Amino acid sequence: MDSKIRQFVYRVRSRIREQLVIDNLIKAVGIGMLVALIISLIALMIPFYYAIVFATTILMLAFLLGIIWGVRKTPNPMQSALLADSKGHKEKISTAFYLSGKEDAFSMLQKKDAMRIVEQFQIRKEFPIRVEWKRVAGMLILTLVFVITSLIETPAKREALVKHDVKQEAKEEIARLEKVEKELEKNPELAKNEVAEVKEQLENAKKELKEAESYEELSKAKERINKKMEMASKDVKDQTLAEMMKKAAQEGEKLAKEKEQELAKKAKEALEKAADGNEKDKEKAYEELKKLAEMTGDEQLAQAAETYKNATYSDNAYANASNALSQTTQKMQNSDYAQNNNSPKNQSNNQNSGQNNNTGNQNQNNQGQGNGNQSQSGNNQGKGSVQGQGNGSGGGNGSGNGNGGGWNYGGRNGGEGERNTNEDITIPDGEVGNDDNLTGKANGNDSSTKSKSNQSQTWSGNKVGYNEVSGKYKEKAYKKVNGSNYPSDMKERIKNYFDGLN
Amino acid sequence: MIDETALQNMIDKIKVCEAEIGKGIIGQRGIIRQVLLAILSDGNVLLEGVPGLGKTELVKAISKVLSTSFSRIQFTPDLMPADVTGTNLIIKEEGNNVFQFEPGPVFANIVLADEINRATPKTQSALLEAMQEKTVTVGKTTYELPKPFMVLATQNPIENEGTYPLPEAQLDRFLFKLLVEFPSKEELKEIMDITVTNQKVELSPVINGDDIIAIRTAIKDMPISDAVMDYALSLVVATHPEQADAPEITKKYVACGASPRAAQAIVKTAKARAFMEGRYNVAFEDIQFVAYPALRHRLALNFEAISDGVSADDVIREIMATVKTV
């Protein structure tokens, strides 16, 4: 009798537990869904990349909590017996359960009495599983709204996506830098003080990467880091360390190029898909173009992408965007070509080309590095700090596009721009003064020229490393300060300022 | 060892007894049942009601049906304790003067203390020992009262002049305080039919003192589950305003909560009720049924309750609504 009563009580308990789990599950998932919806709504306005992941996690947690809470709230066997009694059985079942093991006359009579009830008790009928359909309906409505809000594309969502991608890339780059750091630590033979300096630079670089919030910032940060490493490779005396830094810088550049190419490829694919695609494909193409433009710093492409979007993806704008993309791709290829051919030998041959090759129209292949100011639209595949005026007209087989986008046979017809007067100009290793100090003529063979244009197409050339420049300036500043009659506090402040430039 | 048949016989006897008393007393079914519960639980009862509601008749009817000795003491201000308990008389025995104890009217199975609040506290106190210990002490000798023994006292709630309200200590010794209500119109008509005509109702004895003692013994063995016991005790605890989790009404209106005797009274009489209902276990409803008569005279209400017109029953009702069964 005891075991039968006990079994019955446990069956009732299981049934109650089922009901509690269902009730709590509905409540918990409802609350979870509400929270998820709020997160999803927030993500419509505030960039929050992990909104969906976060919301889904909350939902899953709510689901689990609902089950756990339901199980936790399950009454103990005595309470279950009392709940069974509450169906009009005047505590016969709970008393019988309580008397389990007792065999006196009264207890036996009581259990016998309880058994009559237990045998007729229909658990499913007395404890039917009830679902609160109103709550379920509310939950379904919340789910629907959540799904809809999750699918809505907003600028905040796009921004979040971009930020996330940037952070991911920054992480990859940081991982690369950490790898370099580890390699430095592994090698005990390296000069410790130099390693410490390099490590400090790497730490700063990581910080810079972490702070990057757009492709443009990231791209610039990467570029700066690579340059710093390159400069570091030149500055350090330890040969092995120099090699390591150089290798790291080259690897960084290579990766950056690969990334740009990858983005270009994606943009191209997206644009092709957008040709006959739907609104989403077009938006995607715009996003990819924008991303590439930011990464490469190509303003023309950025402008074309914006026009493409603003013109509601018209065919005309599509053609422009497509053209801009082709040009960007071409530029990237040219840059690669220039880099590939930028061997030390070539460099040495063309080191002075910037100063010497600026006369007249040219259709030549200047594959080198120079610091001259050129006004050219020719097939100049080189690296240099070029500021020029590109009024050349694309001729021959080139696809002339816009202002000076000629290819192959473009002429270099740049004219001298207007000089700014009364402007202080500092010439390296020279005096500070106005632009009369510039003795050269634009496009001439003099030592320094200047030209100005708003219509030039330029290729990014070799840049002088920040460290190099700031280092020299710092050195000069130190010399001047030390030789001056400034108060010592002021001297310290000036020195601190220049120290802080690195 | 008690078997089912014996228990069933006892239950049947009680039912017959209840029905027999009902013949003489029209209406007041609840009161009859509660008086029987007190008898079966070995307790004393205080019946409160305005004059003419049949309180004395009820006690008389019970004594007839129970086939036990019965005595009635009419409490008046000049009633002395010896008039209740009995006294030592000097008698001549074989030429010598000796003291001989002459038992008072308290020496009966059922004692009706009519209008108990009219006697002085001194006389009222004479009943204290009898009610609690079932003994009477006169001089240096203690006399045991016959078994079963119970006091059924009555009091009038409206004529307060010249009365001596029972002190708390004495009230606590009453298992139940029953409020005798005015009968309904139909019941009143039945009363007329019996009392103002030549129609006579003869009541026959159904059970005797031994039966009552046997039933009391059986009832004591009645099982009560932890949950039900816990509920009964929670009710008693909830009457104490000093308890942190006491209901609001208790904190507001109760000056002093029920004593442990209240818990004993509830559990004992709940068992008796379950037995009368033909069950072998105590249910929550048994506790709820006996809570009012067992608690109402044990709650000391404060002035605020009196001024707000809140009765002990109101407090008990609220407490029962607050304390949950499951």
Chai-1 contact restraints between the chains, C-beta under 6 A:
chainA,res_idxA,chainB,res_idxB,connection_type,confidence,min_distance_angstrom,max_distance_angstrom,comment,restraint_id
A,L82,B,A227,contact,1.0,0.0,6.0,A-B,restraint_1
A,L82,B,V326,contact,1.0,0.0,6.0,A-B,restraint_2
A,K90,B,A283,contact,1.0,0.0,6.0,A-B,restraint_3
A,E91,B,V228,contact,1.0,0.0,6.0,A-B,restraint_4
A,E91,B,N281,contact,1.0,0.0,6.0,A-B,restraint_5
A,E91,B,A283,contact,1.0,0.0,6.0,A-B,restraint_6
A,K92,B,N281,contact,1.0,0.0,6.0,A-B,restraint_7
A,S94,B,S225,contact,1.0,0.0,6.0,A-B,restraint_8
A,S94,B,A227,contact,1.0,0.0,6.0,A-B,restraint_9
A,T95,B,P223,contact,1.0,0.0,6.0,A-B,restraint_10
A,T95,B,S225,contact,1.0,0.0,6.0,A-B,restraint_11
A,T95,B,N281,contact,1.0,0.0,6.0,A-B,restraint_12
A,Y98,B,S225,contact,1.0,0.0,6.0,A-B,restraint_13
A,Y98,B,D226,contact,1.0,0.0,6.0,A-B,restraint_14
A,L99,B,P223,contact,1.0,0.0,6.0,A-B,restraint_15
A,A105,B,M1,contact,1.0,0.0,6.0,A-B,restraint_16
A,A105,B,I2,contact,1.0,0.0,6.0,A-B,restraint_17
A,F106,B,D221,contact,1.0,0.0,6.0,A-B,restraint_18
A,F106,B,P223,contact,1.0,0.0,6.0,A-B,restraint_19
A,F106,B,Y280,contact,1.0,0.0,6.0,A-B,restraint_20
A,S107,B,P223,contact,1.0,0.0,6.0,A-B,restraint_21
A,L109,B,E4,contact,1.0,0.0,6.0,A-B,restraint_22
A,L109,B,Y280,contact,1.0,0.0,6.0,A-B,restraint_23
A,Q110,B,P223,contact,1.0,0.0,6.0,A-B,restraint_24
A,Q110,B,Y280,contact,1.0,0.0,6.0,A-B,restraint_25
A,Q110,B,N281,contact,1.0,0.0,6.0,A-B,restraint_26
A,D113,B,Y280,contact,1.0,0.0,6.0,A-B,restraint_27
